[in-house]
Amino acid sequence: MPNIVFMLVDNLGWGDPGCYGGGSVRMAPTPRIDQLAADGLRLTNFNVESECTPTRAALLTGRYPIRSGNHLVRTVGEHGLAPWEVTLSQLLKGQGYATACFGKWHLGNTPERHPTALGFDEWFGIQDSTGPVFDHLNGKPDTIIRHTSVWEGVAGAPAERIADYDPDARRELDGQVVERASRYITDRAADGQPFFLYVPFTQVHHPNLPHPDFDGASGNGAFADCVMEMDHRAGQVIDAIDDAGLGDDTIIVWASDNGPPSHPTLGAQGSTGPFRGCLGSAYEGQLRVPCIIRWPGTIDTGRVSDEMVSVLDFYQTFASIAGAEVPTDRAVDSLDLGDFLAGGPSPRDGMLCFVGKTLAAVKWRQYKLHYVEYGIQPGHRYRLELQFPQLFNIAQDPREEWDLLAINLWVSEAMTPMIRDFMRSVHRFPNVPTGGDGPVEGTNLDVLAGRGS
Amino acid sequence: MPNIVFMLVDNLGWGDPGCYGGGSVRMAPTPRIDQLAADGLRLTNFNVESECTPTRAALLTGRYPIRSGNHLVRTVGEHGLAPWEVTLSQLLKGQGYATACFGKWHLGNTPERHPTALGFDEWFGIQDSTGPVFDHLNGKPDTIIRHTSVWEGVAGAPAERIADYDPDARRELDGQVVERASRYITDRAADGQPFFLYVPFTQVHHPNLPHPDFDGASGNGAFADCVMEMDHRAGQVIDAIDDAGLGDDTIIVWASDNGPPSHPTLGAQGSTGPFRGCLGSAYEGQLRVPCIIRWPGTIDTGRVSDEMVSVLDFYQTFASIAGAEVPTDRAVDSLDLGDFLAGGPSPRDGMLCFVGKTLAAVKWRQYKLHYVEYGIQPGHRYRLELQFPQLFNIAQDPREEWDLLAINLWVSEAMTPMIRDFMRSVHRFPNVPTGGDGPVEGTNLDVLAGRGS
């Protein structure tokens, strides 16, 4: 059974790495990521959920995050992965894998929802996000900022706070993550146990505070410095795998969790490449992020694919590779990418695009139909109910500017069954109600599926 | 002396070729262009003028087009390159080069301004642009459309209309251009004369009418079909060079003339990649277009450079390579790229960005300062005098959204001397007044150079 190392970058846009048209164009070269692409498969139509927590929930459960109550980033109240979810780490652990999570969790900040309670043998990192580091920078009271901490734990015992997550810690964290990851890889090479190593980096999320070694490295500001650090960190993990002699036995996935944010107080962050939108929207600039997969012997080197893949799909894919059964007592939306990785077509030709609980759009082949517009204007974000849905051909029109609905009504008819199937599955397997905002019936789904008025 | 083959595509955006992030992402793979990049130098900061005629004037004269009266596309009245311009083709012809132009001219439609009057031994193609083909499609009177024709000529005699430029001719033209270009290359290989072959293709300009062989090739509409034809045509020219055994002795340049257009009646056309703007603006989506240069033995394979280069610079570069002297009785804005092509830095760190006669912006290193905004809104284009200039760091912010002027005033001071130097040169060598819109003094330049009020 191959080892699986999954690196997830925070808030990196489709257009940021060099092999996606960024890199030196942004004065932030990414030679290690570019090399990883040359050695494996570069996906140009890899899709995530609408923000950080939903994407991570989709990755670890194979379920649309609305099913598990993880359709939004939350910071207060009970939230995250409920203990009855069956995570990818649990599936792999059940097949004899050692499992570890080093980095940002963002799927719950109570003991029963920490990584070490959900299938990971070890955890080091932060439980929430990096945004609260701003509270330190802005002089918030200690009581507010103390819940942002660096944690450490092992399965079977509560995790422990080991440090504040303050600006200095923020600069150091990904270096420490890589140190732990490298040691973990070396140890597993020594003991021969197959492993699933999940490395959710905290870079390049704001505030843009790079490690001191990368401060000024780009000559073009802190965001570019962070991109260069991010590239270097991925390279260190790859080196640890290769130096341990595990290159041929390890599937490496490197991906981003969502598109770059846009907010006046942040200034320029990541690039969405040719695509419209930003973090939190249902445009391609949010949904479509970089993803590279290296698996020598199975994936041809230098392959590039525009076939549709979702972050949901790793769940079923890795379960199949490890011989694990995915649960049948709940809805699972993950598709098996096994044939695709070996050179065949992707099994996926469509997906639902939620923003929070709203079904904002449906993607099918090169088309996307928007029901609700989540947009940005200078200075504010807005949510606009569309009187008529808008249909875009993304391959013709990556900026999603030219509404084709009037002359392509057939496309919307091809999409409606996807919504209806989803609704049927929800009625069979109700969504997990968390966070106090009620079950799915409060959304626009009934209407879109043709059941409501 | 190396042969020079310069292919210019019409209206292709930075983001259209596969090696620039388009290709299969747009369902229009560009394997030949991608291979050309792998075999040579791919420029990611290659800059052109604000539209078709200005770029072509800059290429062939090495002068900002406002100097030669070619700062706008015009279709009526006397326009184009005046007979007293010294073209690149004339310089090379003077050094013993055979010269030919096959394709779209757009630098004058009177006999003394045709290519064969300005240094090209042979010409086949159209004198103006492809837009008037719409007149045929829209049933305009024959008297209006008859001035759009396919022409043929040799130096020393007036060129002749040989066919209407109607929709069928539009589909066939680039195929015919390649046929002529290939024969020309084979003939020069036989007679051993060095040559300058200028191939300004008519694709991928609207109306999107591909050659019948490419009709439906992409499965994603006529624009994508045209991109695939464009790639194939470039490949045919490259094959002709290589098949004739001239690969090692030939500099191949392949570039676009401007960014993609945006207009409601056209629908989605090319992609500007990560950049803002469209044809006719001063944003990077217009200025920055794809450009690849192959020159075996001098240019390393697989090189990618974000150093600034202008279409102006080929004039001095090719003159130096051929041992020709550029004129000193006029202002020439071209810089010698010789060292750059051999692996050194680009000599250019700034440029003036005109839209028509207006100095819309100045570009310097990674910064751009806009004085006048040329924008698009759904349904219309606008020109907005900015009360305060806007400063963007393009490397941080390719969409030119985050104005940094207030915190980077020093940058604007670094730019002002470029305007002043330009004004000095204009007062020494007045611009050619053509088209009845007066000399440069009617523009915003005096004010920006600190001379007016």
Interface residues (C-beta under 8 A of the other chain):
Chain A: G15 G18 Y20 G21 G22 S24 V25 R26 M27 A28 T44 N45 N220 G221 F223 A224 G267 A268 S271 T272 G273 P274 V304 S305 D306 Q366 P378 N393 A395 Q396 D397 P398 R399 E401 W402
Chain B: G15 G18 Y20 G21 G22 S24 V25 R26 M27 A28 T44 N45 N220 G221 F223 A224 G267 A268 S271 T272 G273 P274 V304 S305 D306 Q366 P378 N393 A395 Q396 D397 P398 R399 E401 W402
